[in-house]
């Protein structure tokens, strides 16, 4: 009797359905676990990169606390000198690094153009286009 019930078409169909259901569930769980492991490994790599960057910033912070860094920045940005030294200023000559950079020159050129009147700008636009040209 039990053998007859287990071999019936409905029970076989239910057995196959249960087997397929659990197979798909196991496969789905396997794929989820694999993707979460990949995500964890990517996040661990990012953590290592951030730790390295943090160490570099910590080293730079320690360097900024030294007297040599403070002296260098004071000389460069504030034009300060030590005792016994003398500062020579020459009119018309800019020697700071920030003013020699191409970005500073480009900003200076843009501000020169913007300070001109509209009539002059239109005149240059129609008759002297090359002097007005600037990259954006």
N, C-alpha and C positions, 0 to 999 in steps of 0.2 A: 504494500500500500504506500509506504514512504517512498519507495523507489519510483512508483508510478507518479506520485505528486511532484517529486524533484525533477522528473524527466518531462513534465508537461511543458507545452510551448510557452505558457504565460510565465512560469517560474524561470525557465531558461532565459526568456526575454528580460525579466527583472534582474536576473543574475548578471547578464551582459550589461544592462543599464547601470547597475551598481558598480560593476568593475570599471566601465568607462567613466562614470562620474568621479570615482576616486582617482583614476589615472589622470584625468584632467586637473583635478584639484592638486595632486602631487606635482604635476608639471608646472602649474601656475605658481605654486609655492616655491618651486625650485627657481623659476625665472625671477620672482620677486627677491628671493634671497641673493641671487647673483647680481641683480641690479643694485641692491642695497650695499653689497660688498664693494662693488665698483665705486659707488658714491662715497663710501667710507674711505676707500683708498685715495680718491681724488681730494677729499677733505683733509686727509692726513698729509698729503703732499702740500696742500695750501697752508696747512699749519706749519710745516717745516719751512716753507718760504717766508711766512710771516715772522717766525722765530728768528730766521737769519736776518731779515730786515730789521727786526727789533734789536738784535745784537749790534748791527751796524749803526743804528740810530743811537743806541746806548754808548757806543764807542765815540761817536761824533759828539754826543752830549758831554762826555768826559773831556774830550779835546777842547770843547768850547769853554770849559771851566779853567783851562790853563792860562797862565799869564802871557805866553807867547801868542795865543790866539787873540786874546783881548788887545794886546799891543798891535798885532797885525791889522785887526779890524779898525782900531783907532787911527792908525796911520792911513789906511786906505780910505775909510769913509768919512773921517772927521778931520783929516789933514793935521793930526796932532804930531808933535815931535817930542823926543826925550830931552832932558836937560843937557846942555852943551851942544845941541844941534840947532841949526837955524833953518827956517822954512823960507824958501824963495818962491814968490808968486810972480809969474810972468803974465802980463796982460794979453788977453787973446789966446792963451794956450790952456786947454783943458787936458789934464793928465789922468783924471780918474778913469777907472776901468768901465764904469757904467756909462760914461759919456762917449767912450770910444767904440762901444758895441754897435753893430749894424742895426739892431732893433731900436736903439736910442736915436740913431741918425734917421731912420725911417719915421719914427714918431715925430722927430723934429721937423722933417720935411712936410709931413701931413699937417702939423700945427702951423707951419709957415703958409701953406696953401689955404688953410681954413681961416687964417687971419686976414687974407686979402679980400677986397670988396668983390661983390658979385659981378660988377661990370668988368673988372680986370680978369676975373675967372672966365667969363664968357668970351672975352676978347682972346685970351690964351686958348680957349677951347676951339674957337673957329680958325684962328690965325697962327697960333703957335702951340699946337697940340703936344709936341714932344716935351716941352717944358712942364706940362701939367701931368704927364703920365706917371702913375704910381701903381704899384702892384698891391692887391688886397688879398 
